[in-house]
Amino acid sequence: MASTSQESKILILKSSEGVEFEMEESIAVQSGTIKNMVEDDCTVFPLPNVDTKTLIKIIEYIKKHADAEKTDSNEDEIKTFDKEFVKITIHDLFELVLAANYLHISSLMDLLCRTIADRIKNKSYEAVRKIFNITIDYTAEEEAQVRKEHAWAHEGEEFDEYVD
């Protein structure tokens, strides 16, 4: 259960698989969802929309950012952490986006959305379709017409090492 250490209460975050993680309230309230639950005197937080792997990454992010605020870490250190943090597959980025949105962690949402935008920048339309799992719904003739009218959109890089 929750315990009190000096001024900060310990909260328990529970992933969709039932794995529990203890975290100081002062760190966990970076999440708007958790902050609202804390205000309702909750100490155990079941997170049915967040799997264990994703929750571990979220905890890593919010702990690092909380530590940076406490110690006044330099901005370059956080930028380096964020840059390394997002060196994951596009699938994992999408899972983190869903979790960060559910948990209302706006700084993480900003980082993830900016990263996804950077990843699709200068990609061919085929690469973007694969990344977002979009099926082609044109007939062969319609696709040929679109290719002819928008040749510029059919240029660009293909995939990088972070696409599943």
C-alpha positions in Angstrom: 0.0 0.0 0.0 1.0 3.6 0.1 3.4 5.0 2.7 4.6 8.4 3.6 8.3 9.3 3.5 9.0 12.8 4.9 6.6 14.9 2.7 6.1 12.7 -0.4 3.6 9.9 -0.4 4.4 6.7 -2.3 1.9 5.8 -5.0 1.5 2.5 -6.8 1.1 2.5 -10.6 -0.3 -0.8 -12.0 0.2 -1.7 -15.6 -2.5 -3.4 -17.7 -0.8 -6.7 -17.0 -1.0 -6.0 -13.2 2.7 -5.2 -12.7 3.1 -2.7 -9.9 5.6 0.2 -9.7 6.1 2.4 -6.7 6.7 6.1 -7.3 6.8 9.3 -5.3 3.7 11.4 -5.6 5.8 14.5 -6.4 7.1 12.7 -9.5 3.9 10.9 -10.6 1.8 14.0 -10.6 3.5 15.1 -13.8 0.6 13.0 -15.2 -2.6 15.0 -15.2 -4.6 11.8 -14.9 -2.7 10.7 -11.8 -2.8 14.2 -10.4 -6.6 14.1 -10.6 -6.7 10.7 -8.9 -4.4 11.9 -6.1 -6.8 14.7 -5.5 -9.5 12.1 -5.0 -7.2 10.4 -2.4 -6.3 7.4 -4.5 -2.9 5.7 -3.8 -3.2 2.7 -6.2 -3.6 3.6 -9.8 -4.7 0.9 -12.2 -3.7 1.9 -15.7 -5.6 -0.5 -18.0 -4.5 1.4 -21.2 -0.8 1.2 -20.4 1.2 -2.1 -20.8 4.3 -2.8 -18.6 6.9 -2.1 -21.3 5.3 1.3 -22.0 4.8 2.2 -18.4 8.5 1.5 -17.7 9.5 4.0 -20.4 7.0 6.6 -19.1 8.4 6.2 -15.6 11.9 6.6 -16.9 10.9 9.8 -18.7 9.0 11.5 -15.8 11.7 10.5 -13.2 14.5 12.1 -15.4 12.5 15.2 -16.0 11.5 15.5 -12.3 15.2 15.0 -11.3 16.2 17.7 -13.8 13.8 20.2 -12.2 15.0 19.3 -8.7 18.7 19.6 -9.5 18.5 22.4 -12.1 20.2 20.2 -14.6 21.4 21.9 -17.6 19.2 22.0 -20.7 21.7 20.1 -22.8 21.5 17.1 -20.4 17.8 16.9 -20.8 18.0 17.3 -24.6 20.5 14.5 -24.8 18.3 12.3 -22.6 15.2 13.1 -24.8 17.2 12.4 -28.0 18.2 8.9 -26.7 14.8 8.3 -25.2 13.1 8.4 -28.6 15.6 6.1 -30.3 13.0 3.3 -30.5 10.8 1.8 -33.2 7.9 3.7 -34.6 5.5 1.1 -33.1 6.9 1.8 -29.7 6.6 5.6 -30.3 2.9 5.1 -31.1 2.4 3.0 -27.9 4.0 5.8 -25.9 1.8 8.5 -27.6 -1.3 6.6 -26.6 -0.1 6.2 -23.1 1.1 9.8 -22.7 -2.2 11.0 -24.1 -4.1 8.8 -21.6 -1.9 9.9 -18.8 -2.0 13.6 -19.9 1.7 14.2 -19.9 2.0 17.1 -22.2 5.8 17.5 -22.3 6.1 13.8 -23.4 3.3 14.2 -25.9 5.2 17.2 -27.4 8.4 15.2 -27.6 6.8 12.1 -29.2 4.7 14.0 -31.7 7.7 16.1 -32.8 9.8 12.9 -33.1 7.1 11.2 -35.3 6.9 14.3 -37.5 10.7 14.3 -37.8 10.6 10.6 -38.7 8.1 11.0 -41.5 9.7 14.2 -42.9 11.1 13.6 -46.4 9.7 10.1 -46.6 8.0 8.8 -49.7 4.3 8.3 -49.5 4.8 4.5 -49.6 7.0 4.8 -46.4 4.4 7.0 -44.7 1.6 4.6 -45.6 3.6 1.7 -44.1 4.5 3.7 -41.0 0.8 4.5 -40.3 -0.5 1.2 -41.6 -2.6 2.9 -44.3 -3.9 0.6 -47.1 -4.2 1.8 -50.6 -7.8 2.2 -51.6 -7.2 3.4 -55.2 -7.7 1.3 -58.3 -4.6 0.9 -60.4 -5.9 3.6 -62.8 -6.7 6.0 -60.0 -3.2 5.5 -58.5 -1.5 6.1 -61.8 -3.5 9.3 -62.2 -2.5 10.5 -58.7 1.1 9.6 -59.4 1.1 11.6 -62.6 -0.6 14.7 -61.0 1.5 14.7 -57.8 4.9 13.3 -58.9 6.6 15.3 -56.2 4.8 13.3 -53.5 6.3 10.1 -54.8 9.9 11.2 -54.1 11.6 10.9 -50.7 13.5 8.5 -48.5 12.2 5.1 -47.7 12.6 3.6 -44.2 15.1 4.0 -41.4 16.3 1.6 -38.7 13.4 2.6 -36.4 10.6 1.3 -38.5 9.3 -2.2 -37.6 
